Amino acid sequence: MTADYNGYWKMISDENFEEYLKALDVNVAIRKIATLLKPDKDITQDGDHFIIKTLSTFRNYNMDFVVGQEFEEDLSGVDDRKCMTTITWDGDKLVCVQKGEIEGRGWTHWIEEDELHLELRAAGIVSKQVFKKS
């Protein structure tokens, strides 16, 4: 049985996010705005089907995917790129690989007690965010 990611999660911490955005070549104005935000995550999970909504006062981003099935991800509003994305299980962790212009791009989500952890990766840079279930 895999972990249950269902719920509404509020960001409680982040580290190295601006460096991650620089690795994605996000322009300085957007980076400055993005680093001030504390987005929430609204996750709906039905088996291996996920809808992850990242919600903020600036921009919202929705991911709708089935674990193990590659899909084209449109990252408009993030860094305005498209990539081929695959998310797989590694134990109870969700591991995302995004194939495209940026080397080593992806993320990992996992749950520890009532906290959702997110590690973002791009071009050798790692950013970590933690969310608390509300």
Summary of the structure (lengths in Angstrom):
residues: 134
radius of gyration: 14.0
end to end distance: 23.1
largest distance: 42.9
contacts: 362
relative contact order: 0.24
helix: 12%
strand: 54%
